[in-house]
Amino acid sequence: MPRGSPKTLVRRHPLVAFGLAMALGGCQSLSAVSAPTQDDPLADAPPVTRGLDATGLSTLLVAEIAGQRGDYRRAARGYLATAERYRSAELAKRAALAARFDDDPALLEEAARRWQALEPGSEAPARLLSSLAMQRGDWASALEQRLALQEAQDDGELLGFVEDALAAGAAPEPLLKRLRQDVAADVSVDRELSLALLEAAAGETPSARRRLDRLTATHPDDPAVQRIDAALALEMDDTARAETAAQRGLAASPGDPRLMLLLARAQIRQGRLEAAKVTTDALLEDQGDRPQLRLALARLYLEEQHPRPARRLLLPLLEEDDTPALAFLILGSIAEQQGEVDNALLYYRQVPEGDSFLLARASAARMLIEDGRLVDARTFLRNERLEHPDAASRLTGLEVELLDGADAGAQADALLDSYLARHPDDAQLRYQRAMRAYADGDLAAMERDLRTIFERDPDNANAMNALGYTLADENIEGRLEEARTLIERALEIEPDNPAILDSRGWVAYRLGNIDAAVPWLERAWDAMPDQEIAAHLIEVLWMAGERERARALAAEAIERFEPRPRIDELLERLPALAP
């Protein structure tokens, strides 16, 4: 498949009402394994207390010298080798301490696993392995380490871990299944709350409600119980219960910022804005009047369609020297919703270059176009290109997209042609022109631009893959081998790119090699679940005779993607695929 703008598939977990707590600094950090700053990173490492033979002594001395010279990779390898030779947990710990200073998570994990194997009851390697698993998004492995900690010291901090996992987008079902396996052995409040949170995130709301009803009856003064109860009540739109639970939790834990956030959310949802103002003002006073907290609280109001109090919270930020870009963006959006077009334009223009820059300009130009001011929108973008020359290419691409959306394709064509005539090496805009030519059915123009890109830049895998995929997808007679050559060259440059893996499988299918196509498409699907990749894999599985797998994946894709044009087109061609 050709690669265009990256797409992010976001899975929403309803109970993660705690994301705002990040603004309060109350969430666990995932940077637990970052290296501290000190003159001698191994100064506090355990001493070597066991006898050594000549080989072991030599390896250890090399490791010691490497550590003193800052070659932490070599030091860690030396300590690991010696730890293995003498079955020494202390040396494995020393290896982990050295590995923390080397930018290689795999080496750090290897050292931590060796340390844990040599000292299985130790808390430190389990915590380190859990943090590493969380960093790479392996929540199942992280949970195993947390459970090991809980068994060892009854301090697994499961609830905080589950909240972090859900906030990061982890699928709740595998974690719920694993946690349920051990529930008979441990019925602690921490575990029960973790189960309730996972059940709610997995859609098992009645079970979560029953579990919380038991906990609120047996532990009415536990702030964590009231906090999760309030969050679930909000998800079930029982705002009265949510407010009551938050108030009970605050009675036991006055000033708890997470409970105050839940209380404010419940009050805002009920339309009790004066009460919510008291709560949010108290939060600002207790937690420090910080820009990120004001932004988070403004979002609470905006989520419930209350722009005025959101604006009240954000306007003081304009008096700061370093006003957050997001404040300008949100204030622009509020002004736009209120019909204050010129005021909104003023806010959008103040967003500096950075992550929100292009979004602000897109919002401003789209607003002007929707207000019937296409000429003003184009003038605005032209001025922005002059004021921000480093962003001129991206702003031009944005204007082309907006013109296409406004049914002004001829103006978009003229803008692209004019810009590329002056900047012929702009690969991104040339690629955009190629894709527009393909959408218009002009394959020859598309091919000219794509070939120009990779002839000037032989390592441009994106353009190479786009042409190869198009030749394969159009099934152009006599050009499939050429397509495979282009895709294989792109794959050499970017061997793990899921779009190119998909193309490789698709061209194999077009060439009639179905068995070879399946593994490529499976790898692409595992790396990037996308409706187009799903359509390819479903069709190839069907043609390979794996009808049940094809139907199951079709059912998953129908539930998962909206819109799903490639899936719908496939089901029209192969109606027997329909679940």
VENGI-V152152 format. One record per pair of residues at least 6 apart in sequence whose C-alpha atoms are under 6 Angstrom apart, sorted by sequence separation. I is the first residue (numbers start at 0). J is the second residue. D is the distance in Angstrom with one decimal. If there is no record, write none. Layout:
{{I/J/D} {I/J/D}}
This chain:
{{149/155/4.1} {316/322/5.7} {350/356/5.8} {453/459/5.4} {148/155/5.1} {384/391/4.6} {66/74/5.1} {82/90/5.0} {133/141/5.9} {199/207/5.6} {233/241/5.8} {267/275/5.9} {335/343/5.4} {437/445/5.7} {471/479/5.8} {508/516/5.5} {541/549/5.5} {65/74/5.2} {82/91/5.4} {98/107/5.0} {115/124/5.5} {132/141/5.1} {198/207/5.5} {232/241/5.1} {266/275/5.4} {300/309/5.7} {334/343/5.0} {367/376/5.5} {402/411/5.7} {436/445/5.3} {507/516/5.2} {540/549/5.5} {145/155/5.1} {62/74/4.0} {78/90/5.7} {79/91/5.7} {95/107/5.8} {129/141/4.3} {195/207/4.4} {229/241/4.0} {263/275/5.0} {297/309/4.2} {331/343/4.2} {347/359/5.2} {364/376/4.8} {399/411/4.8} {433/445/4.2} {470/482/5.8} {504/516/4.2} {537/549/4.8} {111/124/5.4} {245/258/5.4} {449/462/5.4} {62/77/4.8} {79/94/5.7} {95/110/5.0} {129/144/5.4} {229/244/5.2} {263/278/5.9} {331/346/5.0} {433/448/5.6} {467/482/4.1} {504/519/4.8} {78/94/5.0} {94/110/5.9} {95/111/5.8} {229/245/5.8} {331/347/5.5} {504/520/5.2} {520/536/5.7} {245/262/5.4} {467/485/5.3} {58/77/5.7} {75/94/4.3} {125/144/5.4} {225/244/5.0} {293/312/5.9} {327/346/5.2} {328/347/5.8} {344/363/5.7} {467/486/5.4} {500/519/5.7} {501/520/5.2} {242/262/5.4} {75/97/5.3} {92/114/5.7} {175/197/5.8} {463/485/5.8} {464/486/5.1} {501/523/5.3} {75/98/5.4} {91/114/4.8} {225/248/5.2} {242/265/5.6} {500/523/5.3} {554/578/5.6} {464/489/5.8} {71/97/5.3} {88/114/5.5} {171/197/5.6} {222/248/4.3} {324/350/5.1} {426/452/5.9} {463/489/5.9} {497/523/4.5} {550/576/5.5} {238/265/5.2} {550/578/5.7} {72/101/5.9} {88/117/5.1} {460/489/4.4} {497/526/5.9} {71/101/5.8} {88/118/5.8} {171/201/5.7} {158/189/5.8} {220/251/6.0} {226/258/5.9} {534/566/5.3} {468/502/5.4} {531/565/5.7} {158/193/4.9} {471/506/5.4} {44/93/5.7} {34/99/5.5} {34/100/5.4} {15/166/5.8} {14/200/5.9} {13/200/5.9} {12/200/5.3} {22/291/5.7} {22/292/5.3} {19/295/6.0} {1/465/4.3} {0/468/5.7} {0/498/5.2} {0/502/5.1}}
